C-alpha cells in the first residue's frame, strides 16, 4: 500500500543519509590516523636527534673534564720541576 511504500522510501533515504555520514566520519578517522602516524614518525625522529645531542653533550663534558685533568697534571709536573 502507499503508506507502507512511503515509509519504506523514507527509511531508505534516512539509511542512505546515515551511511553517507558514516562514510564521511570513517574518512575523517582514516585521515586523522594518517596524521597521527606522521606525527609519531616526526616524534621518533626528534627523539633520535635529542639522544644524539645528549651523547655529544656528554662527550664534550667528558672531553672538557679530561682536558682540565690533563692541564692540572701538567701544571703540577711543571711546579714539581721548579
mmJSON file of the N, C-alpha and C atoms, coordinates in Angstrom:
{"data_MODEL":{"atom_site":{
"group_PDB":["ATOM","ATOM","ATOM","ATOM","ATOM","ATOM","ATOM","ATOM","ATOM","ATOM","ATOM","ATOM","ATOM","ATOM","ATOM","ATOM","ATOM","ATOM","ATOM","ATOM","ATOM","ATOM","ATOM","ATOM","ATOM","ATOM","ATOM","ATOM","ATOM","ATOM","ATOM","ATOM","ATOM","ATOM","ATOM","ATOM","ATOM","ATOM","ATOM","ATOM","ATOM","ATOM","ATOM","ATOM","ATOM","ATOM","ATOM","ATOM","ATOM","ATOM","ATOM","ATOM","ATOM","ATOM","ATOM","ATOM","ATOM","ATOM","ATOM","ATOM","ATOM","ATOM","ATOM","ATOM","ATOM","ATOM","ATOM","ATOM","ATOM","ATOM","ATOM","ATOM","ATOM","ATOM","ATOM","ATOM","ATOM","ATOM","ATOM","ATOM","ATOM","ATOM","ATOM","ATOM","ATOM","ATOM","ATOM","ATOM","ATOM","ATOM","ATOM","ATOM","ATOM","ATOM","ATOM","ATOM","ATOM","ATOM","ATOM","ATOM","ATOM","ATOM","ATOM","ATOM","ATOM","ATOM","ATOM","ATOM","ATOM","ATOM","ATOM","ATOM","ATOM","ATOM","ATOM","ATOM","ATOM","ATOM","ATOM","ATOM","ATOM","ATOM","ATOM","ATOM","ATOM","ATOM","ATOM","ATOM","ATOM","ATOM","ATOM","ATOM","ATOM","ATOM","ATOM","ATOM","ATOM","ATOM","ATOM","ATOM","ATOM","ATOM","ATOM","ATOM","ATOM","ATOM","ATOM","ATOM","ATOM","ATOM","ATOM","ATOM","ATOM","ATOM","ATOM","ATOM","ATOM","ATOM","ATOM","ATOM","ATOM","ATOM","ATOM","ATOM","ATOM","ATOM","ATOM","ATOM","ATOM","ATOM","ATOM","ATOM","ATOM","ATOM","ATOM","ATOM","ATOM","ATOM","ATOM","ATOM","ATOM","ATOM","ATOM","ATOM","ATOM","ATOM","ATOM","ATOM","ATOM","ATOM","ATOM","ATOM","ATOM","ATOM","ATOM","ATOM","ATOM","ATOM","ATOM","ATOM","ATOM","ATOM","ATOM","ATOM","ATOM","ATOM","ATOM","ATOM","ATOM","ATOM","ATOM","ATOM","ATOM","ATOM","ATOM","ATOM","ATOM","ATOM","ATOM","ATOM","ATOM","ATOM","ATOM","ATOM","ATOM","ATOM","ATOM","ATOM","ATOM","ATOM","ATOM","ATOM","ATOM","ATOM","ATOM","ATOM","ATOM","ATOM","ATOM","ATOM","ATOM","ATOM","ATOM","ATOM","ATOM","ATOM"],
"id":[1,2,3,4,5,6,7,8,9,10,11,12,13,14,15,16,17,18,19,20,21,22,23,24,25,26,27,28,29,30,31,32,33,34,35,36,37,38,39,40,41,42,43,44,45,46,47,48,49,50,51,52,53,54,55,56,57,58,59,60,61,62,63,64,65,66,67,68,69,70,71,72,73,74,75,76,77,78,79,80,81,82,83,84,85,86,87,88,89,90,91,92,93,94,95,96,97,98,99,100,101,102,103,104,105,106,107,108,109,110,111,112,113,114,115,116,117,118,119,120,121,122,123,124,125,126,127,128,129,130,131,132,133,134,135,136,137,138,139,140,141,142,143,144,145,146,147,148,149,150,151,152,153,154,155,156,157,158,159,160,161,162,163,164,165,166,167,168,169,170,171,172,173,174,175,176,177,178,179,180,181,182,183,184,185,186,187,188,189,190,191,192,193,194,195,196,197,198,199,200,201,202,203,204,205,206,207,208,209,210,211,212,213,214,215,216,217,218,219,220,221,222,223,224,225,226,227,228,229,230,231,232,233,234,235,236,237,238,239,240,241,242,243,244,245,246],
"type_symbol":["N","C","C","N","C","C","N","C","C","N","C","C","N","C","C","N","C","C","N","C","C","N","C","C","N","C","C","N","C","C","N","C","C","N","C","C","N","C","C","N","C","C","N","C","C","N","C","C","N","C","C","N","C","C","N","C","C","N","C","C","N","C","C","N","C","C","N","C","C","N","C","C","N","C","C","N","C","C","N","C","C","N","C","C","N","C","C","N","C","C","N","C","C","N","C","C","N","C","C","N","C","C","N","C","C","N","C","C","N","C","C","N","C","C","N","C","C","N","C","C","N","C","C","N","C","C","N","C","C","N","C","C","N","C","C","N","C","C","N","C","C","N","C","C","N","C","C","N","C","C","N","C","C","N","C","C","N","C","C","N","C","C","N","C","C","N","C","C","N","C","C","N","C","C","N","C","C","N","C","C","N","C","C","N","C","C","N","C","C","N","C","C","N","C","C","N","C","C","N","C","C","N","C","C","N","C","C","N","C","C","N","C","C","N","C","C","N","C","C","N","C","C","N","C","C","N","C","C","N","C","C","N","C","C","N","C","C","N","C","C","N","C","C","N","C","C"],
"label_atom_id":["N","CA","C","N","CA","C","N","CA","C","N","CA","C","N","CA","C","N","CA","C","N","CA","C","N","CA","C","N","CA","C","N","CA","C","N","CA","C","N","CA","C","N","CA","C","N","CA","C","N","CA","C","N","CA","C","N","CA","C","N","CA","C","N","CA","C","N","CA","C","N","CA","C","N","CA","C","N","CA","C","N","CA","C","N","CA","C","N","CA","C","N","CA","C","N","CA","C","N","CA","C","N","CA","C","N","CA","C","N","CA","C","N","CA","C","N","CA","C","N","CA","C","N","CA","C","N","CA","C","N","CA","C","N","CA","C","N","CA","C","N","CA","C","N","CA","C","N","CA","C","N","CA","C","N","CA","C","N","CA","C","N","CA","C","N","CA","C","N","CA","C","N","CA","C","N","CA","C","N","CA","C","N","CA","C","N","CA","C","N","CA","C","N","CA","C","N","CA","C","N","CA","C","N","CA","C","N","CA","C","N","CA","C","N","CA","C","N","CA","C","N","CA","C","N","CA","C","N","CA","C","N","CA","C","N","CA","C","N","CA","C","N","CA","C","N","CA","C","N","CA","C","N","CA","C","N","CA","C","N","CA","C","N","CA","C","N","CA","C","N","CA","C","N","CA","C","N","CA","C","N","CA","C","N","CA","C"],
"label_alt_id":[null,null,null,null,null,null,null,null,null,null,null,null,null,null,null,null,null,null,null,null,null,null,null,null,null,null,null,null,null,null,null,null,null,null,null,null,null,null,null,null,null,null,null,null,null,null,null,null,null,null,null,null,null,null,null,null,null,null,null,null,null,null,null,null,null,null,null,null,null,null,null,null,null,null,null,null,null,null,null,null,null,null,null,null,null,null,null,null,null,null,null,null,null,null,null,null,null,null,null,null,null,null,null,null,null,null,null,null,null,null,null,null,null,null,null,null,null,null,null,null,null,null,null,null,null,null,null,null,null,null,null,null,null,null,null,null,null,null,null,null,null,null,null,null,null,null,null,null,null,null,null,null,null,null,null,null,null,null,null,null,null,null,null,null,null,null,null,null,null,null,null,null,null,null,null,null,null,null,null,null,null,null,null,null,null,null,null,null,null,null,null,null,null,null,null,null,null,null,null,null,null,null,null,null,null,null,null,null,null,null,null,null,null,null,null,null,null,null,null,null,null,null,null,null,null,null,null,null,null,null,null,null,null,null,null,null,null,null,null,null,null,null,null,null,null,null],
"label_comp_id":["UNK","UNK","UNK","UNK","UNK","UNK","UNK","UNK","UNK","UNK","UNK","UNK","UNK","UNK","UNK","UNK","UNK","UNK","UNK","UNK","UNK","UNK","UNK","UNK","UNK","UNK","UNK","UNK","UNK","UNK","UNK","UNK","UNK","UNK","UNK","UNK","UNK","UNK","UNK","UNK","UNK","UNK","UNK","UNK","UNK","UNK","UNK","UNK","UNK","UNK","UNK","UNK","UNK","UNK","UNK","UNK","UNK","UNK","UNK","UNK","UNK","UNK","UNK","UNK","UNK","UNK","UNK","UNK","UNK","UNK","UNK","UNK","UNK","UNK","UNK","UNK","UNK","UNK","UNK","UNK","UNK","UNK","UNK","UNK","UNK","UNK","UNK","UNK","UNK","UNK","UNK","UNK","UNK","UNK","UNK","UNK","UNK","UNK","UNK","UNK","UNK","UNK","UNK","UNK","UNK","UNK","UNK","UNK","UNK","UNK","UNK","UNK","UNK","UNK","UNK","UNK","UNK","UNK","UNK","UNK","UNK","UNK","UNK","UNK","UNK","UNK","UNK","UNK","UNK","UNK","UNK","UNK","UNK","UNK","UNK","UNK","UNK","UNK","UNK","UNK","UNK","UNK","UNK","UNK","UNK","UNK","UNK","UNK","UNK","UNK","UNK","UNK","UNK","UNK","UNK","UNK","UNK","UNK","UNK","UNK","UNK","UNK","UNK","UNK","UNK","UNK","UNK","UNK","UNK","UNK","UNK","UNK","UNK","UNK","UNK","UNK","UNK","UNK","UNK","UNK","UNK","UNK","UNK","UNK","UNK","UNK","UNK","UNK","UNK","UNK","UNK","UNK","UNK","UNK","UNK","UNK","UNK","UNK","UNK","UNK","UNK","UNK","UNK","UNK","UNK","UNK","UNK","UNK","UNK","UNK","UNK","UNK","UNK","UNK","UNK","UNK","UNK","UNK","UNK","UNK","UNK","UNK","UNK","UNK","UNK","UNK","UNK","UNK","UNK","UNK","UNK","UNK","UNK","UNK","UNK","UNK","UNK","UNK","UNK","UNK","UNK","UNK","UNK","UNK","UNK","UNK"],
"label_asym_id":["A","A","A","A","A","A","A","A","A","A","A","A","A","A","A","A","A","A","A","A","A","A","A","A","A","A","A","A","A","A","A","A","A","A","A","A","A","A","A","A","A","A","A","A","A","A","A","A","A","A","A","A","A","A","A","A","A","A","A","A","A","A","A","A","A","A","A","A","A","A","A","A","A","A","A","A","A","A","A","A","A","A","A","A","A","A","A","A","A","A","A","A","A","A","A","A","A","A","A","A","A","A","A","A","A","A","A","A","A","A","A","A","A","A","A","A","A","A","A","A","A","A","A","A","A","A","A","A","A","A","A","A","A","A","A","A","A","A","A","A","A","A","A","A","A","A","A","A","A","A","A","A","A","A","A","A","A","A","A","A","A","A","A","A","A","A","A","A","A","A","A","A","A","A","A","A","A","A","A","A","A","A","A","A","A","A","A","A","A","A","A","A","A","A","A","A","A","A","A","A","A","A","A","A","A","A","A","A","A","A","A","A","A","A","A","A","A","A","A","A","A","A","A","A","A","A","A","A","A","A","A","A","A","A","A","A","A","A","A","A","A","A","A","A","A","A"],
"label_entity_id":["1","1","1","1","1","1","1","1","1","1","1","1","1","1","1","1","1","1","1","1","1","1","1","1","1","1","1","1","1","1","1","1","1","1","1","1","1","1","1","1","1","1","1","1","1","1","1","1","1","1","1","1","1","1","1","1","1","1","1","1","1","1","1","1","1","1","1","1","1","1","1","1","1","1","1","1","1","1","1","1","1","1","1","1","1","1","1","1","1","1","1","1","1","1","1","1","1","1","1","1","1","1","1","1","1","1","1","1","1","1","1","1","1","1","1","1","1","1","1","1","1","1","1","1","1","1","1","1","1","1","1","1","1","1","1","1","1","1","1","1","1","1","1","1","1","1","1","1","1","1","1","1","1","1","1","1","1","1","1","1","1","1","1","1","1","1","1","1","1","1","1","1","1","1","1","1","1","1","1","1","1","1","1","1","1","1","1","1","1","1","1","1","1","1","1","1","1","1","1","1","1","1","1","1","1","1","1","1","1","1","1","1","1","1","1","1","1","1","1","1","1","1","1","1","1","1","1","1","1","1","1","1","1","1","1","1","1","1","1","1","1","1","1","1","1","1"],
"label_seq_id":[1,1,1,2,2,2,3,3,3,4,4,4,5,5,5,6,6,6,7,7,7,8,8,8,9,9,9,10,10,10,11,11,11,12,12,12,13,13,13,14,14,14,15,15,15,16,16,16,17,17,17,18,18,18,19,19,19,20,20,20,21,21,21,22,22,22,23,23,23,24,24,24,25,25,25,26,26,26,27,27,27,28,28,28,29,29,29,30,30,30,31,31,31,32,32,32,33,33,33,34,34,34,35,35,35,36,36,36,37,37,37,38,38,38,39,39,39,40,40,40,41,41,41,42,42,42,43,43,43,44,44,44,45,45,45,46,46,46,47,47,47,48,48,48,49,49,49,50,50,50,51,51,51,52,52,52,53,53,53,54,54,54,55,55,55,56,56,56,57,57,57,58,58,58,59,59,59,60,60,60,61,61,61,62,62,62,63,63,63,64,64,64,65,65,65,66,66,66,67,67,67,68,68,68,69,69,69,70,70,70,71,71,71,72,72,72,73,73,73,74,74,74,75,75,75,76,76,76,77,77,77,78,78,78,79,79,79,80,80,80,81,81,81,82,82,82],
"pdbx_PDB_ins_code":[null,null,null,null,null,null,null,null,null,null,null,null,null,null,null,null,null,null,null,null,null,null,null,null,null,null,null,null,null,null,null,null,null,null,null,null,null,null,null,null,null,null,null,null,null,null,null,null,null,null,null,null,null,null,null,null,null,null,null,null,null,null,null,null,null,null,null,null,null,null,null,null,null,null,null,null,null,null,null,null,null,null,null,null,null,null,null,null,null,null,null,null,null,null,null,null,null,null,null,null,null,null,null,null,null,null,null,null,null,null,null,null,null,null,null,null,null,null,null,null,null,null,null,null,null,null,null,null,null,null,null,null,null,null,null,null,null,null,null,null,null,null,null,null,null,null,null,null,null,null,null,null,null,null,null,null,null,null,null,null,null,null,null,null,null,null,null,null,null,null,null,null,null,null,null,null,null,null,null,null,null,null,null,null,null,null,null,null,null,null,null,null,null,null,null,null,null,null,null,null,null,null,null,null,null,null,null,null,null,null,null,null,null,null,null,null,null,null,null,null,null,null,null,null,null,null,null,null,null,null,null,null,null,null,null,null,null,null,null,null,null,null,null,null,null,null],
"Cartn_x":[0.837,0.0,0.873,0.258,1.008,1.711,1.068,1.66,2.91,2.83,3.979,5.111,4.768,5.763,6.44,5.657,6.199,7.113,6.694,7.506,8.823,8.723,9.917,10.892,10.361,11.201,11.844,11.09,11.614,12.736,12.506,13.525,14.76,14.548,15.662,16.494,15.814,16.518,17.302,16.684,17.345,18.581,18.456,19.589,20.715,20.364,21.39,22.131,21.364,21.983,22.922,22.46,23.278,24.524,24.362,25.519,26.531,26.021,26.912,27.666,26.958,27.593,28.653,28.333,29.293,30.539,30.35,31.486,32.34,31.674,32.388,33.21,32.592,33.3,34.45,34.234,35.287,36.472,36.17,37.234,38.014,37.301,37.969,38.884,38.394,39.212,40.469,40.32,41.482,42.491,41.989,42.859,43.576,42.842,43.44,44.47,44.177,45.108,46.409,46.289,47.485,48.28,47.577,48.25,48.992,48.35,48.998,50.233,50.155,51.319,52.479,52.175,53.213,53.803,52.947,53.42,54.274,53.849,54.634,56.024,56.094,57.391,58.251,57.632,58.37,58.891,58.065,58.478,59.631,59.546,60.625,61.924,61.818,62.999,63.589,62.738,63.2,63.862,63.279,63.87,65.289,65.483,66.82,67.768,67.3,68.132,68.504,67.534,67.791,68.788,68.64,69.568,70.987,71.122,72.444,73.021,72.169,72.604,73.077,72.347,72.744,74.072,74.246,75.5,76.67,76.452,77.505,77.827,76.796,76.994,77.786,77.433,78.154,79.612,79.844,81.222,81.988,81.348,82.002,82.361,81.456,81.734,82.86,82.849,83.912,85.25,85.254,86.483,86.984,86.059,86.434,87.032,86.396,86.892,88.293,88.475,89.788,90.832,90.438,91.351,91.831,90.904,91.287,92.125,91.818,92.622,94.044,94.172,95.495,96.243,95.539,96.149,96.648,95.821,96.204,97.461,97.511,98.679,99.923,99.759,100.902,101.395,100.456,100.84,101.558,101.075,101.725,103.122,103.248,104.553,105.508,105.006,105.823,106.227,105.293,105.586,106.622,106.548,107.479,108.88,109.01,110.321,111.031,110.251,110.848,111.407],
"Cartn_y":[-1.195,0.0,1.246,2.399,3.649,4.091,3.917,4.337,3.525,2.217,1.341,1.697,1.95,2.312,3.64,4.601,5.907,5.76,4.95,4.723,4.042,3.076,2.358,3.325,4.196,5.171,6.144,6.559,7.477,6.812,5.569,4.829,4.601,4.288,4.089,5.359,6.489,7.77,8.082,7.825,8.058,7.173,5.911,4.976,5.421,5.907,6.395,7.582,8.497,9.659,9.223,8.286,7.806,7.084,6.282,5.589,6.587,7.64,8.679,9.363,9.622,10.248,9.325,8.046,7.061,7.032,7.046,7.053,8.307,9.442,10.71,10.658,10.184,10.083,9.082,7.99,6.992,7.59,8.379,9.045,10.007,10.713,11.628,10.855,9.723,8.905,8.399,7.966,7.488,8.622,9.801,10.966,11.316,11.327,11.632,10.576,9.329,8.241,8.432,8.823,9.082,10.248,11.289,12.439,12.018,11.174,10.695,9.863,9.046,8.251,9.15,10.22,11.174,11.834,12.252,12.882,11.915,10.658,9.649,9.509,9.498,9.384,10.615,11.791,13.024,13.018,12.553,12.483,11.5,10.365,9.372,9.961,10.706,11.346,12.373,13.166,14.152,13.46,12.342,11.584,11.14,10.676,10.252,11.451,12.588,13.795,14.23,14.194,14.587,13.637,12.35,11.362,11.615,11.866,12.166,13.429,14.433,15.695,15.47,14.654,14.351,13.603,12.657,11.909,12.837,13.764,14.724,15.631,16.045,16.901,16.154,14.896,14.093,13.918,13.679,13.522,14.828,15.942,17.246,17.505,17.18,17.381,16.466,15.228,14.282,14.769,15.224,15.746,16.974,17.845,19.051,18.673,17.723,17.271,16.671,15.866,15.256,16.326,17.33,18.428,19.125,19.439,20.124,19.227,17.937,16.988,16.946,16.852,16.835,18.137,19.247,20.556,20.664,20.186,20.213,19.369,18.198,17.327,17.993,18.653,19.342,20.471,21.2,22.292,21.756,20.644,20.044,19.55,18.957,18.47,19.646,20.749,21.951,22.527,22.562,23.074,22.209,20.905,19.984,20.103,20.498,20.648,21.893,22.893,24.161,24.089],
"Cartn_z":[0.0,0.0,0.0,-0.26,-0.43,0.846,1.988,3.261,3.554,3.31,3.545,2.593,1.355,0.346,0.697,1.145,1.533,2.75,3.711,4.907,4.53,3.621,3.171,2.48,1.619,0.919,1.905,2.907,3.908,4.716,5.108,5.862,4.986,3.711,2.778,2.646,2.485,2.355,3.63,4.779,6.064,6.198,5.796,5.879,4.947,3.753,2.822,3.433,4.044,4.692,5.821,6.615,7.74,7.232,6.179,5.602,5.039,4.401,3.868,5.01,6.106,7.269,7.869,7.95,8.47,7.581,6.278,5.343,5.526,5.684,5.881,7.165,8.242,9.52,9.439,8.735,8.556,7.793,6.765,6.003,6.894,7.753,8.688,9.633,10.127,11.03,10.335,9.092,8.328,8.157,7.827,7.648,8.954,10.054,11.365,11.744,11.439,11.736,10.959,9.697,8.887,9.462,9.894,10.505,11.77,12.58,13.806,13.489,12.445,12.044,11.636,10.901,10.508,11.752,12.67,13.91,14.719,14.807,15.53,14.925,13.597,12.916,13.196,13.197,13.488,14.919,15.846,17.25,17.416,16.747,16.82,16.271,15.184,14.598,15.566,16.189,17.172,18.359,18.803,19.911,19.573,18.337,17.897,17.905,17.399,17.377,18.794,19.698,21.085,21.734,21.477,22.041,21.536,20.226,19.669,20.293,20.464,21.057,22.496,23.249,24.624,24.653,23.72,23.657,23.336,22.393,22.05,23.234,23.953,25.126,26.197,26.442,27.429,27.022,25.739,25.254,25.42,25.091,25.233,26.692,27.602,29.03,29.505,29.031,29.388,28.844,27.595,26.99,27.745,28.131,28.87,30.226,30.885,32.188,32.034,30.991,30.74,30.424,29.659,29.327,30.597,31.499,32.733,33.64,33.641,34.421,33.868,32.55,31.917,32.178,32.078,32.313,33.75,34.675,36.087,36.318,35.699,35.842,35.261,34.117,33.51,34.405,34.996,35.891,37.121,37.654,38.822,38.456,37.284,36.823,36.65,36.094,35.905,37.26,38.203,39.545,40.238,40.065,40.716,40.128,38.867,38.232,38.734,39.143,39.593,40.952],
"occupancy":[1.0,1.0,1.0,1.0,1.0,1.0,1.0,1.0,1.0,1.0,1.0,1.0,1.0,1.0,1.0,1.0,1.0,1.0,1.0,1.0,1.0,1.0,1.0,1.0,1.0,1.0,1.0,1.0,1.0,1.0,1.0,1.0,1.0,1.0,1.0,1.0,1.0,1.0,1.0,1.0,1.0,1.0,1.0,1.0,1.0,1.0,1.0,1.0,1.0,1.0,1.0,1.0,1.0,1.0,1.0,1.0,1.0,1.0,1.0,1.0,1.0,1.0,1.0,1.0,1.0,1.0,1.0,1.0,1.0,1.0,1.0,1.0,1.0,1.0,1.0,1.0,1.0,1.0,1.0,1.0,1.0,1.0,1.0,1.0,1.0,1.0,1.0,1.0,1.0,1.0,1.0,1.0,1.0,1.0,1.0,1.0,1.0,1.0,1.0,1.0,1.0,1.0,1.0,1.0,1.0,1.0,1.0,1.0,1.0,1.0,1.0,1.0,1.0,1.0,1.0,1.0,1.0,1.0,1.0,1.0,1.0,1.0,1.0,1.0,1.0,1.0,1.0,1.0,1.0,1.0,1.0,1.0,1.0,1.0,1.0,1.0,1.0,1.0,1.0,1.0,1.0,1.0,1.0,1.0,1.0,1.0,1.0,1.0,1.0,1.0,1.0,1.0,1.0,1.0,1.0,1.0,1.0,1.0,1.0,1.0,1.0,1.0,1.0,1.0,1.0,1.0,1.0,1.0,1.0,1.0,1.0,1.0,1.0,1.0,1.0,1.0,1.0,1.0,1.0,1.0,1.0,1.0,1.0,1.0,1.0,1.0,1.0,1.0,1.0,1.0,1.0,1.0,1.0,1.0,1.0,1.0,1.0,1.0,1.0,1.0,1.0,1.0,1.0,1.0,1.0,1.0,1.0,1.0,1.0,1.0,1.0,1.0,1.0,1.0,1.0,1.0,1.0,1.0,1.0,1.0,1.0,1.0,1.0,1.0,1.0,1.0,1.0,1.0,1.0,1.0,1.0,1.0,1.0,1.0,1.0,1.0,1.0,1.0,1.0,1.0,1.0,1.0,1.0,1.0,1.0,1.0],
"B_iso_or_equiv":[0.0,0.0,0.0,0.0,0.0,0.0,0.0,0.0,0.0,0.0,0.0,0.0,0.0,0.0,0.0,0.0,0.0,0.0,0.0,0.0,0.0,0.0,0.0,0.0,0.0,0.0,0.0,0.0,0.0,0.0,0.0,0.0,0.0,0.0,0.0,0.0,0.0,0.0,0.0,0.0,0.0,0.0,0.0,0.0,0.0,0.0,0.0,0.0,0.0,0.0,0.0,0.0,0.0,0.0,0.0,0.0,0.0,0.0,0.0,0.0,0.0,0.0,0.0,0.0,0.0,0.0,0.0,0.0,0.0,0.0,0.0,0.0,0.0,0.0,0.0,0.0,0.0,0.0,0.0,0.0,0.0,0.0,0.0,0.0,0.0,0.0,0.0,0.0,0.0,0.0,0.0,0.0,0.0,0.0,0.0,0.0,0.0,0.0,0.0,0.0,0.0,0.0,0.0,0.0,0.0,0.0,0.0,0.0,0.0,0.0,0.0,0.0,0.0,0.0,0.0,0.0,0.0,0.0,0.0,0.0,0.0,0.0,0.0,0.0,0.0,0.0,0.0,0.0,0.0,0.0,0.0,0.0,0.0,0.0,0.0,0.0,0.0,0.0,0.0,0.0,0.0,0.0,0.0,0.0,0.0,0.0,0.0,0.0,0.0,0.0,0.0,0.0,0.0,0.0,0.0,0.0,0.0,0.0,0.0,0.0,0.0,0.0,0.0,0.0,0.0,0.0,0.0,0.0,0.0,0.0,0.0,0.0,0.0,0.0,0.0,0.0,0.0,0.0,0.0,0.0,0.0,0.0,0.0,0.0,0.0,0.0,0.0,0.0,0.0,0.0,0.0,0.0,0.0,0.0,0.0,0.0,0.0,0.0,0.0,0.0,0.0,0.0,0.0,0.0,0.0,0.0,0.0,0.0,0.0,0.0,0.0,0.0,0.0,0.0,0.0,0.0,0.0,0.0,0.0,0.0,0.0,0.0,0.0,0.0,0.0,0.0,0.0,0.0,0.0,0.0,0.0,0.0,0.0,0.0,0.0,0.0,0.0,0.0,0.0,0.0,0.0,0.0,0.0,0.0,0.0,0.0],
"pdbx_formal_charge":[null,null,null,null,null,null,null,null,null,null,null,null,null,null,null,null,null,null,null,null,null,null,null,null,null,null,null,null,null,null,null,null,null,null,null,null,null,null,null,null,null,null,null,null,null,null,null,null,null,null,null,null,null,null,null,null,null,null,null,null,null,null,null,null,null,null,null,null,null,null,null,null,null,null,null,null,null,null,null,null,null,null,null,null,null,null,null,null,null,null,null,null,null,null,null,null,null,null,null,null,null,null,null,null,null,null,null,null,null,null,null,null,null,null,null,null,null,null,null,null,null,null,null,null,null,null,null,null,null,null,null,null,null,null,null,null,null,null,null,null,null,null,null,null,null,null,null,null,null,null,null,null,null,null,null,null,null,null,null,null,null,null,null,null,null,null,null,null,null,null,null,null,null,null,null,null,null,null,null,null,null,null,null,null,null,null,null,null,null,null,null,null,null,null,null,null,null,null,null,null,null,null,null,null,null,null,null,null,null,null,null,null,null,null,null,null,null,null,null,null,null,null,null,null,null,null,null,null,null,null,null,null,null,null,null,null,null,null,null,null,null,null,null,null,null,null],
"auth_seq_id":[1,1,1,2,2,2,3,3,3,4,4,4,5,5,5,6,6,6,7,7,7,8,8,8,9,9,9,10,10,10,11,11,11,12,12,12,13,13,13,14,14,14,15,15,15,16,16,16,17,17,17,18,18,18,19,19,19,20,20,20,21,21,21,22,22,22,23,23,23,24,24,24,25,25,25,26,26,26,27,27,27,28,28,28,29,29,29,30,30,30,31,31,31,32,32,32,33,33,33,34,34,34,35,35,35,36,36,36,37,37,37,38,38,38,39,39,39,40,40,40,41,41,41,42,42,42,43,43,43,44,44,44,45,45,45,46,46,46,47,47,47,48,48,48,49,49,49,50,50,50,51,51,51,52,52,52,53,53,53,54,54,54,55,55,55,56,56,56,57,57,57,58,58,58,59,59,59,60,60,60,61,61,61,62,62,62,63,63,63,64,64,64,65,65,65,66,66,66,67,67,67,68,68,68,69,69,69,70,70,70,71,71,71,72,72,72,73,73,73,74,74,74,75,75,75,76,76,76,77,77,77,78,78,78,79,79,79,80,80,80,81,81,81,82,82,82],
"auth_comp_id":["UNK","UNK","UNK","UNK","UNK","UNK","UNK","UNK","UNK","UNK","UNK","UNK","UNK","UNK","UNK","UNK","UNK","UNK","UNK","UNK","UNK","UNK","UNK","UNK","UNK","UNK","UNK","UNK","UNK","UNK","UNK","UNK","UNK","UNK","UNK","UNK","UNK","UNK","UNK","UNK","UNK","UNK","UNK","UNK","UNK","UNK","UNK","UNK","UNK","UNK","UNK","UNK","UNK","UNK","UNK","UNK","UNK","UNK","UNK","UNK","UNK","UNK","UNK","UNK","UNK","UNK","UNK","UNK","UNK","UNK","UNK","UNK","UNK","UNK","UNK","UNK","UNK","UNK","UNK","UNK","UNK","UNK","UNK","UNK","UNK","UNK","UNK","UNK","UNK","UNK","UNK","UNK","UNK","UNK","UNK","UNK","UNK","UNK","UNK","UNK","UNK","UNK","UNK","UNK","UNK","UNK","UNK","UNK","UNK","UNK","UNK","UNK","UNK","UNK","UNK","UNK","UNK","UNK","UNK","UNK","UNK","UNK","UNK","UNK","UNK","UNK","UNK","UNK","UNK","UNK","UNK","UNK","UNK","UNK","UNK","UNK","UNK","UNK","UNK","UNK","UNK","UNK","UNK","UNK","UNK","UNK","UNK","UNK","UNK","UNK","UNK","UNK","UNK","UNK","UNK","UNK","UNK","UNK","UNK","UNK","UNK","UNK","UNK","UNK","UNK","UNK","UNK","UNK","UNK","UNK","UNK","UNK","UNK","UNK","UNK","UNK","UNK","UNK","UNK","UNK","UNK","UNK","UNK","UNK","UNK","UNK","UNK","UNK","UNK","UNK","UNK","UNK","UNK","UNK","UNK","UNK","UNK","UNK","UNK","UNK","UNK","UNK","UNK","UNK","UNK","UNK","UNK","UNK","UNK","UNK","UNK","UNK","UNK","UNK","UNK","UNK","UNK","UNK","UNK","UNK","UNK","UNK","UNK","UNK","UNK","UNK","UNK","UNK","UNK","UNK","UNK","UNK","UNK","UNK","UNK","UNK","UNK","UNK","UNK","UNK","UNK","UNK","UNK","UNK","UNK","UNK"],
"auth_asym_id":["A","A","A","A","A","A","A","A","A","A","A","A","A","A","A","A","A","A","A","A","A","A","A","A","A","A","A","A","A","A","A","A","A","A","A","A","A","A","A","A","A","A","A","A","A","A","A","A","A","A","A","A","A","A","A","A","A","A","A","A","A","A","A","A","A","A","A","A","A","A","A","A","A","A","A","A","A","A","A","A","A","A","A","A","A","A","A","A","A","A","A","A","A","A","A","A","A","A","A","A","A","A","A","A","A","A","A","A","A","A","A","A","A","A","A","A","A","A","A","A","A","A","A","A","A","A","A","A","A","A","A","A","A","A","A","A","A","A","A","A","A","A","A","A","A","A","A","A","A","A","A","A","A","A","A","A","A","A","A","A","A","A","A","A","A","A","A","A","A","A","A","A","A","A","A","A","A","A","A","A","A","A","A","A","A","A","A","A","A","A","A","A","A","A","A","A","A","A","A","A","A","A","A","A","A","A","A","A","A","A","A","A","A","A","A","A","A","A","A","A","A","A","A","A","A","A","A","A","A","A","A","A","A","A","A","A","A","A","A","A","A","A","A","A","A","A"],
"auth_atom_id":["N","CA","C","N","CA","C","N","CA","C","N","CA","C","N","CA","C","N","CA","C","N","CA","C","N","CA","C","N","CA","C","N","CA","C","N","CA","C","N","CA","C","N","CA","C","N","CA","C","N","CA","C","N","CA","C","N","CA","C","N","CA","C","N","CA","C","N","CA","C","N","CA","C","N","CA","C","N","CA","C","N","CA","C","N","CA","C","N","CA","C","N","CA","C","N","CA","C","N","CA","C","N","CA","C","N","CA","C","N","CA","C","N","CA","C","N","CA","C","N","CA","C","N","CA","C","N","CA","C","N","CA","C","N","CA","C","N","CA","C","N","CA","C","N","CA","C","N","CA","C","N","CA","C","N","CA","C","N","CA","C","N","CA","C","N","CA","C","N","CA","C","N","CA","C","N","CA","C","N","CA","C","N","CA","C","N","CA","C","N","CA","C","N","CA","C","N","CA","C","N","CA","C","N","CA","C","N","CA","C","N","CA","C","N","CA","C","N","CA","C","N","CA","C","N","CA","C","N","CA","C","N","CA","C","N","CA","C","N","CA","C","N","CA","C","N","CA","C","N","CA","C","N","CA","C","N","CA","C","N","CA","C","N","CA","C","N","CA","C","N","CA","C","N","CA","C","N","CA","C","N","CA","C","N","CA","C"],
"pdbx_PDB_model_num":[1,1,1,1,1,1,1,1,1,1,1,1,1,1,1,1,1,1,1,1,1,1,1,1,1,1,1,1,1,1,1,1,1,1,1,1,1,1,1,1,1,1,1,1,1,1,1,1,1,1,1,1,1,1,1,1,1,1,1,1,1,1,1,1,1,1,1,1,1,1,1,1,1,1,1,1,1,1,1,1,1,1,1,1,1,1,1,1,1,1,1,1,1,1,1,1,1,1,1,1,1,1,1,1,1,1,1,1,1,1,1,1,1,1,1,1,1,1,1,1,1,1,1,1,1,1,1,1,1,1,1,1,1,1,1,1,1,1,1,1,1,1,1,1,1,1,1,1,1,1,1,1,1,1,1,1,1,1,1,1,1,1,1,1,1,1,1,1,1,1,1,1,1,1,1,1,1,1,1,1,1,1,1,1,1,1,1,1,1,1,1,1,1,1,1,1,1,1,1,1,1,1,1,1,1,1,1,1,1,1,1,1,1,1,1,1,1,1,1,1,1,1,1,1,1,1,1,1,1,1,1,1,1,1,1,1,1,1,1,1,1,1,1,1,1,1]
}}}
